[in-house]
Amino acid sequence: MRLYLLPLLVLLSASSLAQKSRKEDAELAANLRSHVTFLTSRELEGRRTGTEGERLAAEYIMLQFGKAGLAQKGSDGFLQAFEVNDGLKVEGTKLLVNGNELRLNQDYFPLAWSGNAQVKGSPALALEEQGSPWFRDMKELLEENKQNPHFDLEEALQKMAASVKKRGGTALLLYNSSSIDDGLAFEPKDHRPRVEIPVLYLRKEAFKKYFSDESASHDVTLVSQVSPQTREGHNVVGYIDNGAPTTIVFGAHFDHLGHGEDGNSMYRGTDKQIHYGADDNASGTAALMELARLLKASKYKHNNYLFIAFSGEELGLYGSKYYVEHPTIDLKSINYMVNLDMLGRLNDSTHVLTIGGYGTSPSWGQLYGLTGKKALTAGDLVYRFDSSGTGPSDHTSFYRKDIPVLFYFTGLHSDYHKPSDVADKLNINGEVQVLRHILSLVQHTDGAGRLAFSKTREVQMGSARFSVTLGIMPDYTFAGAGVKVDGVSDGRPAQKAGLQAGDIITALGPHKVTSVENYMEALGKFKKGDSTTVTYQRGGQEATTTVQF
C-alpha cells in the first residue's frame, strides 16, 4: 500500500463511522418519539396507578421488552403486582329516620373513624338509654374551646364515642347547633384508630327537618360501613442474563397523575384535565425501553441487566419500595442502580444534566473526575452533581438497601405536574445525547467488578412554607396511624433526639399525627429555635423524646 493513501483511508473510515452513528441516533430518536407518543396518548388518560391507562401502558412496555429479547422477571411473567392503599370508602351506609331514608353526604356522613355496625332503636334527643343510639350537640364543646389553638375536635369526639360505648350507647349521632364552623367532613385519608360504635354527623338542614321535636322518640335504623379501599399497581420487569455474578438495574417510573385525583397536581384550574406526563416520566420510560434494546445487542457482557418500569412512584415510591422488599433477583447481586426520571427537557442553551447519587460510590467520583470523564460520552453535556442517594424518586428505595445509585434528570420546568407536560415540548435529540452518555457509563463499568457503596446525606423532607424540619424521610406506603420513619438525616433534630428508621411518630407536642398530611400541618406550627416533644412508637411500645428545631 502506498503511504500517501493512508490519510485518505483514515478519512473514509471516519466518515463511514460518523454516518453509521448519525443513522443509529436517528433510529434511536424515532423510537423514543414513538414510545412517548403512545404513553402520552389520550387513551391512557395520564397513566394513574391502578387504572386502565396504567394497564395499557404496562402492556406496551411488556411488548417492547419482548421485542428486545428480554426474559420475564416479574412475579407473573413480566408483571409484578402490588397493592396501593387508597384510603377509606363508604359503601352500604344507610340512615333511616321514621321510615325516611336520608341522603348520604347531603344529609349526613360517617366520620372516617366510625365503627361498623347495624343499629336500630327509638331514641329521643333528650334521653340517653342503654341499648339505643345517642345524640350529642357539639355546641358546648366548640364554644368552650374556640380560643384553644391546641384543641383537636376529632380527638375529643373519639373520646366522647368511647364514653358513649362504655355507658351503653349503640351509636353516636352528632350535630352542631352553634354558629361555629366545626370543619368536619369524611376524610378518606384519615388514619385515626376506629372506635367501636357507629358515629354519624347530621348536617344542620337534615337535623332541623327530621329531629325538630327534641322530646319525641324517633325510629332510627342505621348501617355504618367504612372500609379500606385499595387499588392494584404493576411493575414491569425484564432481564438480560449474561451469566455474570453481578447485575445492573435500570429503572424508570411509567405512572403519572391521571386527572390529578390523588391531589398531587400543580394545576390550579377547576376543570378536569388529563395530565399527560410526557417528561414525567414517559421520557424516562422510553429511554428504559431503548436501553433494553441496545444492551441486549451490545458486547457489554460482564454484568446482567435488570429493567424495571415502576408504577406508584407519584404516590410515594410504591412500586420500587415493593420491588426491593419482594425482589425477583438476589439484591446482593446488584452492582448498581440507574434511575431515569424526567430526561426529556435538556436545555439547548445550558446543556445541564443533573446526576444524583454521585456520593453513593467512590467509583462515580473516579468516572466523573477530570481524568475519568474523558472516557465518557459527553457531547455538549454539562454535569451538575448531587451527592445524595435519596430524593423523591425510585433510586431512593435501592439506596436504602446499600446499593450504589445514579439518578439522571434534565431539570424541573413550569409544566411539571400539569396537563401541559406534553410530548411536543420534549427535546428528543437531547435525550439521545443523555442515553449515549449512559451507555458509555455502562461500557466503562463493564468488567470493573462490583462497585463499593458509600452512605450519603439524606434529602430533607419539607417545603419552602415550613421554617423547620425534623429531618426524616417518611414511608409514604405506611397505611397505619402516624408517620413511619423510613430514614433519618445525619445531624438533624430527629437524629439528635434519638429517632430511628422504623419509628412511628404519633404526635409533635400537642399536635396529634395520624398521617403525613397532618404531620406537615403540625410542622408548620413551629419555628426555628422551638423545642417540643415527639411521641412515637418503637417495637409496639410508646415513647417520648424532645427535639429542638
Disulfide bonds with the S-S distance in Angstrom:
none
